[in-house]
């Protein structure tokens, strides 16, 4: 977790500012401002003076923050939740995780709202909310912050998915690839439609701007198994495209693995670029578009704490960046 100032989110002195002024860690600030915690008298006094000078006080009681995630065990969601938890733990608050990826379980969650009366605020991770679900959340009358996805009227912490996808395809076009295929998320998976739509638009933007051809679109999903399936579809075509953009690193990793097992050289015959900078991307030498996933979770938690304290947090759009590794290269002569 980084310590750079973020005026877009935090509109009042927070625990990090107190920690900087006192020369201690944020966790020490939380301990020093609570009675009966193991902190030296000198440190406690220094922290209290810093807090008083900034007008900072700990919340009157520990809050419980509900986090809604579609696929909590997948890398993106796990990273975002880890970012949320790191901020809440420092501030002395609790996290309550809810899996809303299964359609039946999701319907039951919004019908019964098990967070009612238990959660002081909610963070929705990469999950679009329909009108009925939004109405149910509005009835809770608690602050809501969104990581990725869309929820009009609620602060959103995320990236520009369209610009990131455009940069990925521009890299391939710049290498000389005249046609780029797309391994897409499932467009019928309602909760992820915004991300799918934006990344597909970025893919199309880059190709249309350059005059390059749109290769086949393979709508297989987001995981490694989706990449395996996409590779199978590509191998069944009369001619392989020379380049592929996968909407996630997990799909890209599966794609590269299966193509290589079939004897297709990557990047010799097919260049592959992913999206995320998954923890395994560097190990696999995968070219990708990096996004700061854990940071998004941290900022979402900070924004929610501002809202719980009566403030009005703003949304933040974080930058993505191209990370060039060994799965992309200029096309080889046919």
Residue pairs with C-beta under 8 A, 6 or more apart in sequence:
1 83
1 86
1 87
1 294
1 295
1 298
2 295
3 16
3 20
6 299
6 302
6 316
8 314
8 315
8 316
9 157
9 299
9 302
9 303
9 306
9 313
9 314
9 316
10 302
10 306
10 313
11 306
11 311
11 312
11 313
12 55
12 56
12 306
12 309
12 311
13 54
13 55
13 56
14 56
14 302
14 305
14 306
15 26
15 29
15 30
15 56
15 90
15 91
16 26
17 54
17 56
18 26
18 29
18 47
18 50
18 51
18 54
18 56
19 25
19 26
19 28
19 29
21 50
21 53
21 54
22 28
22 29
22 32
22 43
22 46
22 47
22 49
22 50
22 51
23 46
24 32
24 43
24 46
24 47
26 90
27 89
27 90
28 39
28 43
28 47
29 47
29 51
30 58
30 90
30 91
30 92
31 37
31 38
31 39
32 39
32 43
32 44
32 47
32 48
33 47
33 48
33 51
33 57
33 58
34 58
34 92
39 47
50 56
51 57
58 91
58 92
59 91
59 92
59 93
59 308
59 309
62 92
62 93
62 94
63 93
63 94
63 120
63 121
63 305
63 308
64 93
64 94
64 95
64 96
64 118
64 119
64 120
65 84
65 88
65 93
65 94
65 95
65 96
65 119
65 120
65 121
65 122
65 123
65 301
65 304
66 96
66 98
66 115
66 118
66 119
66 121
66 122
66 123
67 81
67 84
67 95
67 96
67 97
67 98
67 122
67 123
67 125
68 98
68 100
68 109
68 122
68 123
68 124
68 125
68 127
69 77
69 80
69 81
69 97
69 98
69 99
69 100
69 101
69 125
69 126
69 127
70 77
70 99
70 100
70 101
70 125
70 126
70 127
70 191
70 192
71 77
71 99
71 101
72 78
72 81
72 97
72 99
72 101
74 222
74 223
74 250
75 249
75 250
75 276
75 278
75 279
75 293
76 126
76 248
76 276
76 293
77 125
77 126
79 293
79 294
79 297
80 125
80 126
80 147
80 148
80 293
80 294
80 296
80 297
80 300
81 95
81 97
81 125
81 297
82 294
82 297
83 293
83 294
83 295
83 296
83 297
83 298
83 299
83 300
83 301
84 95
84 123
84 147
84 297
84 298
84 300
84 301
85 95
85 297
85 301
86 294
86 297
86 298
86 301
87 297
87 298
87 301
87 302
87 305
88 94
88 95
88 301
88 305
91 305
93 305
96 115
96 118
96 119
98 109
98 114
98 115
99 105
100 106
100 109
100 127
100 191
101 191
106 191
110 132
110 133
110 136
113 136
113 139
113 140
115 122
115 140
116 140
119 140
119 142
120 142
120 143
120 308
121 142
121 143
121 144
121 145
121 304
121 307
121 308
122 137
122 140
122 142
122 143
122 144
122 145
122 304
123 144
123 145
123 146
123 147
123 297
123 300
123 301
123 304
124 144
124 145
124 146
124 147
124 149
124 151
124 154
125 147
125 148
125 149
125 297
126 147
126 148
126 149
126 191
126 192
126 195
127 149
127 191
127 192
128 149
128 150
128 151
128 190
128 191
128 192
128 193
128 194
129 137
129 149
129 150
129 151
130 190
134 151
137 144
143 304
143 307
143 308
144 151
144 154
145 154
145 155
145 156
145 157
145 300
145 301
145 303
145 304
145 307
145 313
146 154
146 155
146 156
146 157
146 158
146 300
147 156
147 157
147 158
147 296
147 297
147 300
148 156
148 157
148 158
148 159
148 194
148 195
148 296
149 156
149 158
149 191
149 192
149 194
149 195
150 156
150 194
155 303
155 307
155 313
155 314
155 315
156 315
157 296
157 299
157 300
157 303
157 315
157 316
157 318
158 296
158 315
158 316
158 317
158 318
159 291
159 296
159 317
159 318
159 319
159 320
160 198
160 317
160 320
161 194
161 195
161 198
161 199
161 202
162 198
162 199
162 201
162 202
162 205
163 202
163 320
164 199
164 202
164 275
164 289
164 291
164 320
165 198
165 199
165 200
165 201
165 202
165 203
165 205
165 206
165 245
165 247
165 275
165 289
166 202
166 203
166 205
166 206
167 202
167 206
167 289
167 320
167 322
168 202
168 203
168 206
168 245
168 273
168 275
168 288
168 289
168 322
169 180
169 202
169 203
169 205
169 206
169 207
169 245
170 206
170 210
171 273
171 287
171 322
171 324
171 328
172 180
172 243
172 245
172 271
172 273
172 328
173 180
173 206
173 207
173 210
173 212
175 243
175 271
175 328
175 329
175 330
175 331
176 330
176 331
177 212
177 242
177 243
177 271
177 330
177 331
178 212
178 213
178 242
178 331
179 212
179 213
179 214
179 215
179 241
179 242
179 243
180 203
180 206
180 207
180 212
180 213
180 214
180 215
180 241
180 243
180 244
180 245
181 215
181 216
181 217
181 218
181 234
181 241
181 243
181 244
181 245
182 200
182 203
182 214
182 215
182 216
182 217
182 218
182 244
182 245
182 246
182 247
183 218
183 220
183 226
183 227
183 230
183 244
183 245
183 246
183 247
183 251
183 252
183 255
184 196
184 199
184 200
184 217
184 218
184 219
184 220
184 247
185 192
185 195
185 196
185 199
185 219
185 221
185 222
185 247
185 248
186 192
186 196
186 219
186 220
186 221
186 222
187 193
187 196
187 197
187 200
187 219
189 196
189 221
192 222
195 247
196 247
199 247
199 275
200 217
200 247
203 214
203 245
204 214
206 212
207 213
207 214
215 241
215 243
215 244
216 233
216 234
216 237
216 241
218 229
218 230
218 233
218 234
220 226
220 227
220 229
220 230
220 233
220 251
221 229
221 251
222 247
222 248
222 250
222 251
223 248
223 250
223 251
223 254
224 250
224 251
224 253
224 254
224 257
225 254
226 248
226 250
226 251
226 254
227 246
227 250
227 251
227 252
227 253
227 254
227 255
227 256
227 257
227 258
228 254
228 255
228 257
228 258
229 254
230 244
230 246
230 251
230 254
230 255
231 254
231 255
231 257
231 258
231 259
231 262
232 258
234 240
234 241
234 244
234 255
234 259
234 270
235 258
235 259
235 262
235 264
240 264
240 269
240 270
241 270
242 269
242 270
242 271
242 331
242 332
243 270
243 271
243 272
243 273
243 328
243 331
244 252
244 255
244 270
244 271
244 272
244 273
245 273
245 275
246 252
246 255
246 272
246 273
246 274
246 275
247 275
248 274
248 275
248 276
248 278
249 274
249 275
249 276
249 277
249 278
249 280
249 281
249 286
249 288
250 274
250 276
250 278
251 274
252 272
252 273
252 274
252 275
252 286
252 288
252 327
253 274
253 278
253 280
253 281
253 284
253 286
255 272
256 266
256 272
256 284
256 286
256 327
259 266
259 270
259 272
260 266
264 270
266 272
266 327
267 326
267 327
267 328
267 329
268 329
268 332
269 332
271 287
271 327
271 328
271 329
271 331
272 286
272 287
272 327
272 328
273 286
273 287
273 288
273 289
273 327
273 328
274 281
274 286
274 287
274 288
274 289
275 288
275 289
275 291
276 288
276 289
276 290
276 291
276 293
277 288
277 289
277 290
277 291
277 323
278 286
278 288
280 286
281 288
281 323
281 325
282 325
284 327
285 325
285 326
285 327
286 325
286 326
286 327
287 322
287 323
287 324
287 325
287 326
287 327
287 328
288 323
288 325
289 320
289 321
289 322
289 323
290 320
290 321
290 322
290 323
291 318
291 320
292 318
295 318
296 318
299 316
299 318
302 313
303 313
303 314
303 315
303 316
304 313
306 312
306 313
307 313
